[in-house]
Amino acid sequence: MNFAIIGAGAWGTAVAIHLTRLNHTVTLVPRRFEQALALASTRANTDYLPGIALPPSLQLGHELTPVLMEADVILLACPSQALRETCERVRQNLGLATQLKLVVSLVKGLELGSHLRPSEVIAAVLPQVAVGVLSGPTNAAEVARGRPAAMVLAAAQTDAILAEVQAALSGPTLRVYTSDDVAGVEFGGCLKNIYAIAAGCCDGLKLGDNAKAALLTRALAEMVRVGVALGAKAETFYGLGGFGDLVATCTGAWSRNRTFGQHLGEGAKAADLLAGSKAVVEGYRTTESFYGLCQERGIDAPILAETYRILYAGKPPAEALQALMSRELRRE
């Protein structure tokens, strides 16, 4: 199968390496021409996935028209706030893409202002194409190195095309399941980044294992409550796209969102951390978007709300913890 991966951050690069290892035809398309040149000359993504060589057969592109012309599947691996602009670029170069079967989002975050999920943004800009979402507990470096992992591929129609792409993505080191709950898989992928920031704050404050276990348990309950209120299925959040991704992102030393939260717990300022980071901390803007959405819909999400206050109102993490611990007592 012919895959075009648009976005050469850590995750886009890791998926490209994985698919190349499965003997698919894969073209990785960085956003910037300078990055494409650097990847081609060094055969490594030293900025986002250092220490892992790009396979010789992995193709690198920059002009979208020739890349999309032969693509069976497009994978979008850009930051959430750049998704609409990326889709516009795809739309302008899609005229000769006669083989295209599916556009798959690897994006985790709501669009600011509109609160649209990634698949909704894609559908708005590219209404003529089928859209899927790939998510789950996957560290980019581990996937690139061929360590075992599992993910979920969601689409509104679980038809033959979805099964074909599921089989193409799967291999000895990656098992892909399918789902028809696109909203649930996307909400899980968004919300876990918010809770990973909160979990990182626990680490930075050195609160211990008890506190972190309690936080993750209540975060899962909150994730289900928020997701169901927004139209998702409760059971989705107990799967790979919910609980699985939550555990990995809240506990992994590699997690950008968890590490960001840890530095906040240790006393750093969000603006300083963001200014010094090459990689996008998706949970930062996602917290802002989800907080606004929950306020609009009247959804009770105390952990999310306190994380928002840490990030956008300068509330010290220790005070946010105290606010959560002093809430009214209730049944679980």
C-alpha positions in Angstrom: 0.0 0.0 0.0 1.2 3.5 -0.7 1.2 5.9 2.3 1.8 9.6 2.3 2.6 10.9 5.8 2.4 14.7 6.2 4.2 16.0 9.2 7.7 14.9 10.2 7.7 15.3 13.9 8.5 12.4 16.2 5.2 10.5 15.7 5.0 11.0 11.9 8.6 9.9 11.5 8.0 6.8 13.7 4.9 5.7 11.8 6.8 6.2 8.5 9.7 3.9 9.8 7.2 1.3 11.0 5.3 1.2 7.6 8.5 1.1 5.7 9.6 -1.9 7.8 6.3 -3.6 6.6 7.5 -3.1 3.0 4.9 -0.5 2.1 5.7 2.4 -0.2 6.0 5.4 2.2 6.7 9.1 1.6 7.3 11.4 4.6 6.5 15.0 3.9 8.0 17.6 6.3 6.3 21.0 6.6 9.5 22.9 5.9 11.8 22.5 2.9 14.8 22.9 5.1 13.7 20.0 7.3 13.2 17.9 4.2 16.8 18.7 3.0 18.2 17.8 6.5 16.4 14.5 6.7 17.5 13.6 3.2 21.2 14.5 3.9 21.5 12.9 7.3 18.9 10.1 7.0 17.9 10.9 10.5 15.4 13.2 12.3 17.8 14.6 14.9 15.4 17.3 16.1 12.4 15.0 16.9 13.6 11.4 16.9 17.3 11.3 17.5 19.4 8.2 17.4 17.1 6.3 14.9 18.2 6.0 11.3 15.6 6.4 8.5 15.3 3.3 6.4 17.0 3.6 2.9 13.7 2.8 1.2 11.7 5.6 3.0 11.1 8.4 0.5 11.2 12.0 1.5 9.1 14.6 -0.3 8.1 18.3 -0.1 5.9 19.0 -3.1 2.5 17.5 -2.3 1.1 17.0 -5.8 3.4 14.2 -6.9 3.2 12.6 -3.4 -0.6 12.6 -3.2 -1.0 11.5 -6.8 0.1 7.9 -5.9 -1.2 7.7 -2.3 -3.7 5.1 -1.2 -3.7 6.5 2.4 -2.8 10.0 3.7 -1.7 10.2 7.3 -1.9 13.6 8.9 0.7 14.0 11.7 0.8 17.8 12.3 0.0 19.7 15.5 -3.7 20.2 16.1 -3.6 24.0 15.6 -1.9 23.5 12.2 -4.4 20.9 11.0 -6.8 23.2 9.1 -4.0 24.9 7.2 -2.4 21.5 6.4 -5.7 20.2 5.1 -6.0 23.3 2.9 -2.6 22.5 1.4 -3.8 18.9 0.8 -7.0 20.1 -0.8 -5.1 22.3 -3.2 -2.9 19.4 -4.4 -5.5 16.6 -4.4 -6.8 16.8 -8.0 -4.8 13.9 -9.3 -5.1 11.7 -6.2 -7.2 9.0 -8.0 -6.1 6.1 -5.8 -6.9 7.8 -2.4 -9.0 5.5 -0.1 -8.7 7.1 3.3 -7.3 10.1 5.2 -6.2 9.2 8.7 -5.6 11.7 11.5 -2.8 11.1 13.9 -3.6 14.5 15.6 -4.6 14.8 19.3 -6.2 18.1 20.2 -9.3 20.2 19.6 -9.2 23.3 17.3 -9.2 26.5 19.3 -12.4 28.6 19.0 -14.5 26.0 17.1 -13.7 23.1 19.5 -13.8 20.8 16.5 -12.2 17.4 16.7 -9.4 16.6 14.2 -11.7 14.4 12.0 -14.3 17.2 11.9 -11.7 19.7 10.7 -10.6 17.3 8.0 -14.2 16.6 6.9 -14.9 20.3 6.8 -11.9 21.0 4.5 -11.9 17.7 2.6 -15.6 16.7 2.4 -15.0 14.4 -0.6 -12.7 11.9 1.3 -13.3 9.2 3.9 -11.7 10.0 7.3 -10.3 7.8 10.0 -8.4 8.3 13.3 -5.5 6.3 14.6 -4.7 6.6 18.3 -3.5 4.6 21.3 -0.7 4.2 23.9 2.3 4.6 21.6 5.7 6.2 22.4 7.2 7.2 19.0 10.8 6.0 19.7 9.5 2.5 20.8 7.4 2.2 17.7 10.3 3.3 15.5 12.5 0.7 17.1 10.0 -2.1 16.6 8.9 -2.7 20.2 5.4 -4.2 20.7 2.4 -1.8 20.8 -1.3 -1.7 20.0 -3.6 1.0 18.7 -7.1 1.6 17.6 -8.2 2.8 14.1 -11.6 4.5 14.2 -14.0 5.5 11.4 -17.7 6.1 11.1 -18.0 3.2 8.6 -16.1 0.0 9.6 -16.1 -1.3 6.0 -13.7 -3.1 3.7 -11.5 -0.1 3.2 -11.0 0.2 7.0 -10.2 -3.5 7.3 -7.7 -3.1 4.5 -5.9 -0.2 6.1 -6.1 -2.0 9.5 -4.3 -5.0 7.9 -1.7 -2.7 6.3 -0.9 -0.9 9.5 -0.6 -4.1 11.5 2.5 -6.3 11.8 4.6 -8.3 14.1 5.2 -5.3 16.4 1.9 -3.4 16.1 -1.6 -4.7 16.5 -4.4 -2.4 15.3 -8.0 -2.8 16.4 -11.0 -1.0 14.8 -13.8 1.1 16.2 -16.8 3.1 14.9 -16.6 5.5 17.8 -14.6 8.3 16.2 -15.6 10.9 18.8 -14.6 8.7 21.7 -11.2 7.8 20.3 -10.5 11.4 19.5 -11.7 12.7 22.9 -9.6 10.1 24.7 -6.5 11.1 22.7 -7.1 14.8 23.6 -8.0 14.5 27.2 -5.2 12.2 28.2 -2.7 15.0 27.4 -4.5 17.3 29.9 -4.4 14.7 32.6 -0.7 13.9 31.8 0.1 17.5 32.7 -1.7 17.1 36.0 0.1 13.8 36.6 3.4 15.6 35.9 2.5 18.2 38.5 2.2 15.3 41.0 5.7 14.1 40.0 7.1 17.6 40.3 5.5 18.1 43.7 6.9 14.7 44.8 3.5 13.6 46.0 4.2 9.8 45.7 2.5 6.8 44.1 -0.7 7.0 46.1 -1.5 10.5 44.9 -0.7 9.7 41.3 -2.8 6.4 41.3 -5.7 8.4 42.8 -5.3 11.1 40.2 -5.3 8.6 37.2 -8.3 6.8 38.6 -10.3 10.0 39.0 -9.0 11.3 35.6 -10.4 8.2 33.9 -13.8 8.7 35.6 -13.7 12.4 34.5 -12.7 11.4 31.0 -15.7 9.1 30.7 -18.1 11.7 32.1 -16.8 14.4 29.7 -16.7 12.1 26.7 -20.2 10.7 27.2 -21.6 14.2 27.7 -20.1 15.1 24.3 -21.6 12.2 22.5 -19.0 9.4 22.8 -19.5 5.8 24.0 -18.4 5.1 27.6 -16.7 1.8 26.7 -14.3 3.5 24.3 -12.5 5.2 27.2 -11.8 1.8 28.8 -9.9 0.7 25.7 -6.6 1.6 24.0 -7.7 5.1 22.9 -8.7 6.0 26.5 -7.3 4.2 29.5 -4.4 2.8 27.5 -3.3 6.2 26.2 -3.9 7.8 29.6 -1.6 5.3 31.5 1.2 5.6 29.0 1.2 9.4 28.7 0.8 10.0 32.5 3.6 7.6 33.5 6.1 7.5 30.6 9.3 9.4 31.2 9.2 10.2 27.4 5.8 12.0 27.7 6.2 15.7 26.7 3.0 16.6 28.5 3.9 14.7 31.7 7.4 16.3 31.7 5.9 19.7 31.1 3.6 19.2 34.1 6.6 18.0 36.2 8.5 21.2 35.5 5.4 23.2 36.5 5.2 21.2 39.8 8.9 22.0 40.4 8.1 25.8 40.0 8.7 26.6 36.4 6.4 28.9 34.4 4.4 27.6 31.5 5.5 30.4 29.2 9.2 29.8 29.8 8.8 26.0 29.2 6.9 26.6 25.9 9.4 29.1 24.7 12.2 26.6 25.2 10.6 23.6 23.6 10.9 22.6 19.9 8.2 20.0 20.2 4.6 20.9 20.6 3.0 20.3 24.1 -0.5 19.5 22.8 -2.0 19.4 26.2 -1.4 23.1 26.8 -3.8 24.4 24.0 -6.1 21.4 24.4 -6.7 22.3 28.1 -7.8 25.8 27.0 -10.1 24.4 24.3 -11.7 21.7 26.5 -12.1 24.1 29.4 -14.1 26.4 27.1 -16.2 23.5 25.8 -17.0 22.2 29.2 -18.0 25.7 30.4 -20.3 26.1 27.4 -21.9 22.7 27.9 -22.1 22.8 31.7 -19.9 19.7 32.1 -18.3 19.1 35.6 -14.6 18.4 35.1 -12.7 19.5 38.2 -9.3 18.1 37.3 -9.4 19.6 33.9 -10.6 23.0 35.4 -7.7 23.0 38.0 -5.2 22.2 35.2 -6.6 25.1 33.2 -6.1 27.4 36.2 -2.5 26.3 36.6 -1.7 26.9 33.0 -3.7 30.1 32.3 -4.4 31.7 35.7 -1.0 31.1 37.3 -2.4 29.0 40.1 0.3 27.2 42.0 0.0 23.4 41.5 0.0 22.8 45.2 -3.0 25.1 45.6 -4.8 23.3 42.7 -4.2 20.0 44.5 -5.7 21.4 47.7 -8.8 22.6 45.9 -9.3 19.0 44.5 -8.7 17.4 47.9 -11.2 19.7 49.7 -14.1 19.1 47.3 -17.4 17.9 48.8 -17.2 14.2 49.8 -19.3 11.8 47.8 -19.8 8.1 46.7 -17.4 6.8 44.1 
